[in-house]
Amino acid sequence: MRKERLIVPVLAVIAVLWMAAQLLSSVLFERSLRQALDDLAARGEWRVTRTESEQGWLSSQGRLILSPLLGRPWRLELNYTARHGILSTDVEGTLLPRLDTVLQQALGAVSAPSVPRWEGRYHTLSGRSDLGLALAPFIIQQNGRELGVRGGRLRLEGVYGDWRLRAMMDKLTITDGPAELEVGPSVLESRYTYTEDAYHFTQHDFLHVDSLALSYPSVDILVAPLDLNSRMMLDEDELRIKGELRIGEVMVPSETPDTPLLQNGNVVMELSRINADAVRDTIRQLRQEAAWGDARLPMAEGTLTRLEPELHQLLSDSPRLDVPTISVDSPLLGISLDADGALFFDNRRLDELQVTQLGEPEEQARWRERIDGDFTWHDAPTVAALWLGLPLGTRELEFDVVRGQWRVNGRPMPTLWP
């Protein structure tokens, strides 16, 4: 009898613990989602809006809208339903891309056969999230143009401060009348690590494209493969962006099916000395501008004028662009390029530069005058010296940039085309 009398209290305790665990799971999921949205907005590239939210013990649901911070040409509407468990929360939903009204009127009606669905899991104890999206093959048609995707898969996983993305896309085809572009299959791998409010962050991206084929009635161009590797890092002092592009071969099958136009292409660049405090100030100002504006409209007029002091400050440390490697071979032309160099921006009297007037030729000339640098083409072919009006025995070409004007081996650069 004594044991039987204990059954009800034990069951009650278990029920209370289960309810408490369910509530804790719901609260932790909500906190993790809110933190992830804040982290995404902290980069200053996206506007994240949560239009609907219903939080419950057993399940929650909501709706998110993601759009570029600068302008509203498109947006992603993400609906989700979360089923909370003691150790994890299973999430599923749909992802619907939309164009804004102006772009929709310009491009016409865009139709797709189905709405992509996604699913994921949030681990309550570790705070780790795993999200997956599978795209079935589909075709989008619009005003005689056609976009065809044979399918794709996306995987996003991570915890606060460290996220990884892997996206695999099958062949993508864009058709516009007689012209056709085929891209892929392709793979994108990305890792983003950051501190609170993205005060410091590092983003590493690697994109591999098996092939890229462009077809016109008169010419075909095939590039295979293509690799792009980039690393962006914001530390206490500066923003640095380093990128490397590798190209296997560029073929023109309609003209020379057996001989590559280009092969073994490799370009490495690094942009540095972008003032870090100015980057953070610009991001904060952009987020403030977005908060003031109408979510349905582009950035308010005058935004660029108000941002001009921050944009000038970005250049205050005299940014430089280093190009340690430019190399490519052309079997078709019998030419090889092996070059390196650097460009520098003059940071004096930045108040004389007007960002808002960059569309004017006079202002563009003022900005070009701030650029200095030099490049060297090692072991240049004889034909290059002939093109540049130099002695035929010249084997090394020194290109100097002085106040935006190019010189080669101490001489003004000749006009190479009309």
C-alpha positions in Angstrom: 0.0 0.0 0.0 2.9 2.3 0.9 4.4 1.9 -2.6 1.0 2.4 -4.3 0.6 5.7 -2.4 3.9 6.9 -3.8 2.9 6.4 -7.4 0.8 9.5 -7.7 3.5 11.9 -6.2 6.2 10.3 -8.4 4.0 10.7 -11.5 3.2 14.3 -10.5 6.9 15.1 -10.0 7.7 13.5 -13.4 4.9 15.5 -15.0 6.2 18.8 -13.5 9.8 18.0 -14.6 8.6 17.2 -18.1 6.6 20.4 -18.3 9.6 22.4 -17.0 11.9 20.8 -19.5 9.4 21.5 -22.3 9.2 25.1 -21.2 13.0 25.4 -20.9 13.4 23.9 -24.4 10.9 26.5 -25.8 12.6 29.4 -24.1 16.1 28.3 -25.2 15.0 27.8 -28.8 13.4 31.3 -28.8 16.6 32.8 -27.3 18.8 31.1 -29.8 16.6 32.2 -32.7 16.6 35.8 -31.5 20.3 35.8 -31.1 20.9 34.3 -34.6 18.7 37.0 -36.1 20.6 39.7 -34.2 23.9 38.3 -35.3 22.7 38.3 -38.9 21.6 41.9 -38.7 24.9 42.9 -37.0 26.8 42.4 -40.2 25.1 45.5 -41.7 24.2 43.7 -44.9 20.7 42.4 -44.2 17.4 43.7 -42.8 15.7 40.9 -40.7 12.1 41.4 -39.8 10.0 39.0 -37.7 6.4 39.6 -38.7 4.7 36.7 -36.8 5.7 34.8 -33.7 3.6 32.4 -31.6 5.6 30.7 -28.8 4.2 27.6 -27.0 5.3 24.8 -24.7 4.9 22.1 -27.2 5.3 24.0 -30.5 6.1 27.5 -31.8 5.6 29.0 -35.2 6.5 32.3 -36.9 7.4 34.1 -40.1 10.6 35.9 -40.9 11.4 38.3 -43.8 15.0 38.7 -45.0 16.0 41.4 -47.5 19.1 43.4 -48.4 19.7 46.4 -46.2 20.4 48.7 -49.1 17.3 48.8 -51.2 14.5 46.2 -51.4 14.9 44.6 -54.9 13.9 41.2 -53.4 13.1 39.5 -50.1 12.9 36.0 -48.7 9.8 35.0 -46.7 10.6 32.2 -44.3 7.8 30.4 -42.4 8.7 27.9 -39.6 7.0 25.5 -37.3 9.0 24.2 -34.3 8.1 21.1 -32.3 9.8 21.3 -28.9 11.3 18.2 -27.2 13.2 17.8 -24.0 16.6 17.3 -25.7 16.0 19.0 -29.1 13.6 21.0 -31.2 12.6 19.9 -34.7 11.9 22.8 -37.1 10.4 22.8 -40.6 9.0 25.4 -42.9 9.0 27.0 -46.4 11.2 29.5 -48.2 9.5 31.8 -50.6 11.5 34.4 -52.7 9.6 37.6 -53.8 10.5 40.6 -56.0 9.6 44.1 -54.9 6.8 45.9 -56.8 9.1 48.0 -59.1 11.3 45.1 -60.1 8.2 42.9 -60.6 6.8 45.5 -63.0 10.1 45.8 -64.8 10.6 42.0 -65.2 7.1 40.8 -65.5 5.5 37.8 -63.9 7.8 35.2 -62.5 6.3 31.8 -61.7 7.7 28.6 -60.1 6.0 25.3 -59.7 6.5 24.8 -56.0 7.7 26.4 -52.8 11.0 25.1 -51.4 10.8 23.4 -48.0 13.5 23.2 -45.3 13.9 21.4 -42.1 16.3 21.5 -39.1 17.1 20.7 -35.5 18.1 22.7 -32.5 19.9 20.8 -29.7 18.8 22.2 -26.4 21.8 21.2 -24.2 24.6 22.3 -26.6 22.8 25.2 -28.3 23.8 23.7 -31.7 21.6 24.1 -34.7 21.4 22.1 -38.0 19.3 23.3 -40.9 18.9 21.6 -44.3 17.2 22.7 -47.5 16.6 20.5 -50.5 15.7 21.9 -53.9 13.8 19.7 -56.3 14.4 20.4 -60.0 12.4 23.4 -61.2 12.0 25.9 -64.1 11.1 29.5 -63.8 9.8 31.3 -66.9 9.5 35.0 -67.3 9.0 37.2 -70.5 10.5 34.5 -72.8 13.5 33.9 -70.5 14.0 30.7 -68.6 15.9 29.6 -65.5 16.3 25.9 -65.0 17.8 24.3 -61.9 18.3 20.5 -61.7 18.3 20.6 -57.9 20.4 21.5 -55.0 21.1 20.9 -51.3 22.0 23.3 -48.5 23.3 22.6 -45.0 23.8 25.2 -42.3 25.1 24.3 -38.9 26.8 25.9 -35.9 26.5 27.6 -32.6 26.7 31.2 -31.4 29.9 32.7 -32.8 30.7 29.9 -35.3 28.5 29.0 -38.3 29.3 26.8 -41.3 27.4 26.6 -44.6 27.7 24.0 -47.4 25.6 24.4 -50.5 25.7 22.0 -53.5 23.9 23.1 -56.6 23.3 20.9 -59.7 23.6 22.4 -63.1 21.8 25.7 -63.6 20.7 26.9 -67.0 19.7 30.4 -68.0 18.2 30.8 -71.5 17.4 34.2 -73.2 16.4 33.7 -76.8 19.3 32.1 -78.7 21.8 32.7 -75.8 22.3 30.1 -73.1 24.5 30.0 -70.0 25.1 26.8 -68.1 26.8 26.8 -64.7 27.8 23.9 -62.5 27.6 21.6 -60.8 29.0 23.9 -58.1 29.8 23.7 -54.4 30.0 26.6 -51.9 31.6 26.1 -48.5 31.6 29.0 -46.0 32.6 29.5 -42.3 31.7 32.6 -40.3 33.1 33.3 -36.8 32.4 36.4 -34.8 32.2 38.1 -31.4 29.2 39.9 -30.0 27.6 42.4 -32.4 30.2 41.3 -35.1 32.8 43.7 -33.5 35.4 41.2 -34.8 34.6 38.6 -37.4 36.2 36.3 -40.0 34.5 34.9 -43.0 36.1 32.3 -45.2 34.3 31.2 -48.5 35.3 28.7 -51.1 33.3 28.3 -54.4 34.0 25.5 -56.9 32.3 25.5 -60.3 32.9 22.4 -62.4 32.2 24.3 -65.6 30.7 27.4 -67.1 29.5 27.3 -70.7 28.2 30.3 -72.6 26.6 29.7 -76.0 25.7 32.3 -78.6 24.8 31.6 -82.2 28.2 32.8 -83.4 30.5 31.7 -80.6 30.8 29.2 -77.7 32.9 29.8 -74.6 33.7 27.0 -72.0 35.5 27.6 -68.7 36.4 24.6 -66.6 36.9 24.4 -63.7 36.7 27.6 -61.7 37.7 28.1 -58.0 37.2 31.2 -55.9 38.7 31.4 -52.4 38.1 34.5 -50.2 38.8 35.5 -46.6 37.4 38.6 -44.9 38.6 39.6 -41.5 37.7 42.6 -39.3 40.0 43.0 -36.3 40.7 45.8 -33.9 42.6 48.0 -36.5 41.5 47.1 -40.0 39.3 45.2 -42.4 41.3 42.9 -44.7 39.9 41.0 -47.7 41.9 38.4 -49.5 40.8 36.5 -52.6 42.2 34.0 -55.0 40.7 33.0 -58.4 41.9 29.9 -60.2 40.8 29.0 -63.8 41.6 25.7 -65.4 41.0 26.3 -69.1 39.0 28.7 -71.2 38.1 27.1 -74.5 36.3 28.5 -77.6 35.1 25.3 -79.2 33.4 27.0 -82.1 36.8 28.5 -83.2 39.6 26.3 -81.8 38.2 23.1 -80.4 41.6 21.6 -79.6 43.6 24.6 -78.3 42.7 26.5 -75.1 42.5 30.3 -75.3 43.6 30.5 -71.7 44.8 28.0 -69.1 46.3 27.8 -65.6 44.9 31.2 -64.7 45.6 32.3 -61.1 45.0 35.8 -59.5 45.7 36.6 -55.9 44.6 39.9 -54.4 44.4 41.5 -50.9 42.7 44.7 -49.9 43.9 46.0 -46.6 44.2 49.1 -44.3 40.4 49.8 -44.3 39.8 51.5 -41.0 38.1 49.1 -38.6 36.3 51.7 -36.4 35.0 53.4 -39.6 33.6 50.0 -40.8 31.8 49.5 -37.5 30.5 53.1 -37.5 29.2 52.7 -41.1 27.4 49.5 -40.2 25.7 51.2 -37.2 24.7 54.1 -39.4 23.3 51.9 -42.1 21.2 50.0 -39.5 20.0 53.3 -38.1 19.0 54.5 -41.6 17.2 51.2 -42.2 15.3 51.6 -39.0 14.2 55.1 -40.0 13.1 54.1 -43.5 10.0 52.4 -44.9 10.7 48.6 -45.2 8.9 48.6 -48.5 11.1 51.3 -50.1 14.8 51.7 -50.9 17.1 53.7 -48.5 15.9 57.2 -47.9 17.2 60.0 -50.0 20.2 61.7 -48.5 21.6 58.5 -46.9 24.8 58.7 -48.9 25.3 62.3 -47.9 24.9 61.5 -44.2 27.3 58.6 -44.6 30.0 60.6 -46.3 32.0 61.3 -43.1 32.1 57.5 -42.3 33.0 56.7 -45.9 35.9 59.2 -45.8 37.0 57.7 -42.5 37.2 54.2 -44.2 40.0 55.6 -46.4 41.8 57.4 -43.6 44.6 54.8 -43.3 45.5 54.9 -47.0 44.1 51.6 -48.2 46.3 49.4 -50.4 45.6 46.6 -52.9 48.3 44.0 -53.2 48.4 41.7 -56.2 51.2 39.2 -55.5 50.2 36.9 -58.3 48.8 37.3 -61.8 49.6 34.3 -64.0 48.0 32.8 -67.0 49.1 31.0 -70.2 47.6 31.4 -73.6 48.5 28.4 -75.8 46.4 29.9 -78.7 48.3 33.2 -78.7 51.6 31.8 -77.5 51.8 34.3 -74.6 52.3 33.8 -70.8 51.6 36.4 -68.2 53.5 36.5 -64.9 53.0 39.7 -63.0 52.7 41.3 -59.6 52.2 44.7 -58.1 50.3 47.0 -55.7 48.1 50.1 -55.7 47.8 52.7 -52.9 45.2 55.4 -52.1 46.3 58.8 -51.0 44.5 59.7 -47.8 45.3 63.4 -47.7 42.5 66.0 -47.8 39.7 63.4 -48.0 37.1 66.2 -47.4 37.8 67.3 -51.0 36.3 64.1 -52.3 32.5 63.9 -52.8 31.0 60.4 -52.7 27.7 61.7 -53.9 29.2 63.1 -57.1 31.0 59.9 -58.2 28.7 59.6 -61.2 30.3 62.8 -62.7 33.5 62.4 -64.9 35.2 65.4 -63.1 34.7 63.7 -59.7 35.9 60.3 -61.0 39.1 62.1 -62.2 39.7 63.4 -58.7 39.4 59.9 -57.2 41.7 58.5 -59.9 44.3 61.1 -59.0 44.6 59.6 -55.5 45.8 56.3 -56.9 49.5 55.4 -57.1 51.3 52.1 -57.5 53.3 49.8 -59.8 53.1 46.5 -61.6 55.8 44.3 -63.1 55.3 41.9 -66.0 58.2 39.4 -65.7 59.6 37.8 -68.8 57.2 39.6 -71.1 56.9 38.3 -74.7 58.3 40.3 -77.6 54.8 41.0 -79.0 53.9 42.8 -75.7 56.8 45.2 -76.2 55.7 45.7 -79.8 52.1 46.6 -78.7 53.5 49.1 -76.2 56.0 50.8 -78.6 59.0 49.6 -76.7 62.3 48.1 -78.0 61.7 44.5 -79.1 64.4 43.2 -76.7 62.5 44.5 -73.6 61.8 41.4 -71.4 60.5 43.2 -68.2 57.7 45.7 -68.3 57.4 48.1 -65.4 53.9 49.7 -65.2 53.8 52.8 -62.9 50.6 54.5 -61.7 51.2 58.1 -60.8 48.2 60.2 -59.8 46.0 57.8 -61.7 48.1 58.0 -64.9 49.7 54.9 -66.3 53.3 54.8 -67.5 55.3 51.8 -68.8 59.1 51.7 -68.5 59.2 55.4 -67.8 57.1 56.3 -70.9 53.4 57.4 -71.1 51.2 54.5 -71.8 50.2 54.4 -75.5 46.6 54.2 -76.6 45.9 50.6 -77.2 42.4 51.0 -78.6 40.2 53.8 -79.9 
